[in-house]
Amino acid sequence: MFGFDAIELARLQFAFTVSAHITFPAFTIGLASYLAVLNGLHLVTGRQAYLDVFNYLKTIFAVVFGMGVVSGIVMSYQFGTNWSVFSDKAGPVIGPLMGYEVLSAFFLEAGFLGVMLFGRARVGPHLHFFATLMVAVGTLFSAFWILSVNSWMQTPAGYGVNEAGQFIAEDWIAVIFNPSLPYRLAHMVMGAYLTTAFVVGAVGAWHLLRDSAAEAPRIMFSMAMWMATIVAPIQAYVGDMHGLNTLEYQPAKVAAMEGHYETHQGAPLILFGIPDDEAEETRYAIEVPYLGSLILTHHLEGEIKGLKEWPRDERPPAEIIFWSFRVMVAVGVAMIAIGLWSAYARWRGRLYEDLWLHRAALLMGPAGFAAVLCGWITTEVGRQPYTIYGLLTTTDSVSPLHAPAVGWSLMAFVIVYFSVFGAGTFYALRLMASPPKSGGDDVDIGPTRTAGITPVQSFPRKGAAAPSHHPAE
């Protein structure tokens, strides 16, 4: 169907759904932590503007969180419909890990989400802050368990194989804390924080361009630029460490990322070129001598294996991940540049008046999503032709399927996703386009009592004096 076989369509379907899904947690992981920080700052300082920003962003969080939950559920079904062989063979390992994610993360998020969104006036500011903190912790737990599953598929450890050919856990600590988890977890969480920072920074910049004196947009923009200034360079360092780990455990992926088909002693860094997997060469390469080995091995004469070291059917497609990796790096460099620009503007005392900085920050609003998607493509396509690296191929993981069935379901997913999540995204953008309200909903109103209060007492007439209360009330 459409010129694709059943396996290719099943891969396209999962790629589409996971790409749609990952954009939501990439935003909510960082936004949940930011909401906790805002709530804590208001609790400590009593400054109303922090609560205004919190109330403004919590509605956006609720919309995006809901879309993330719905889009994530769909992927779970695909393990049974399209990838039943993979589920059978890997289920004894990844099933419990995904169950832990539901028990320790999703229940924590869902249990405290209602209190965070609607309960401030009922539970008080301290318990409300605790609830917000638990939602943030839940999102981080969720990232931990999901990345533990995915990292085990990238660098499997602590497993055995039973008589039925299933992978079983022999050492759960080794399974969970597999060799690539620390690097991938740090890289993903900081990527989520930067994604949130640039969205919040873009929203703040949008409103500063209209009113540079508005307090809430100033808070959003300033805190977002601090995150870009501090975290973006750290993310580059973590990415370098992640690259070294990948070179150790998945050298074919690194060769494809770098566009190297030949093994080099003192490999150049190929800045740009056109990889050709059929001809086994990168055409029109623009290179910097020795820099590839220096970055990847920290030695000028370090050896970098080329893709020709592996049989053709064991190589990842360089034509895809060569470019996805470079887009991710380019976006990261742009993030660092915006952070340095904002630091210079802050030093000059023009952080809120630099219109060109605000315009640049506005354009960089979607940058985090682009970086996360390109990083995910690099990671997942670079694992091919395996679902479990070196152990189980994608071809051997798929269900017995007919191409038309998968093709029609893929079309249905595309139509539904663009309709439902497109509408949700449009609504979130409409919310962002409206300025934060000062003293809006969920403002601290102190202890309340309902007994003995008449409608007239609760809602005094316009122009009438408000009823007085004893300070003890």
Secondary structure, 3 states (H helix, E strand, C coil): CCCCCHHHHHHHHHHHHHHHHHHHHHHHHHHHHHHHHHHHHHHHHCCHHHHHHHHHHHHHHHHHHHHHHHHHHHHHHHHHHCCHHHHHHHHHHHHHHHHHHHHHHHHHHHHHHHHHHHCHHHHCHHHHHHHHHHHHHHHHHHHHHHHHHHHHHHCCCCEEECCCCCEEECCHHHHHCCCCHHHHHHHHHHHHHHHHHHHHHHHHHHHHCCCCCCHHHHHHHHHHHHHHHHHHHHHHHHHHHHHHHHHHHCHHHHHHHHCCCCCEECCCEEEEEEEECCCCEEEEEEEECCHHHHHHHCCCCCEECCHHHCCHHHCCCHHHHHHHHHHHHHHHHHHHHHHHHHHHHHHCCCCCCCHHHHHHHHHCCCHHHHHHHHHHHHHHHCCCCEEECCCEECCCCCCCCCHHHHHHHHHHHHHHHHHHHHHHHHHHHHHHHCCCCCCCCCCCCCCCCCCCCCHHHHCCCCCCCCCCCCCCC
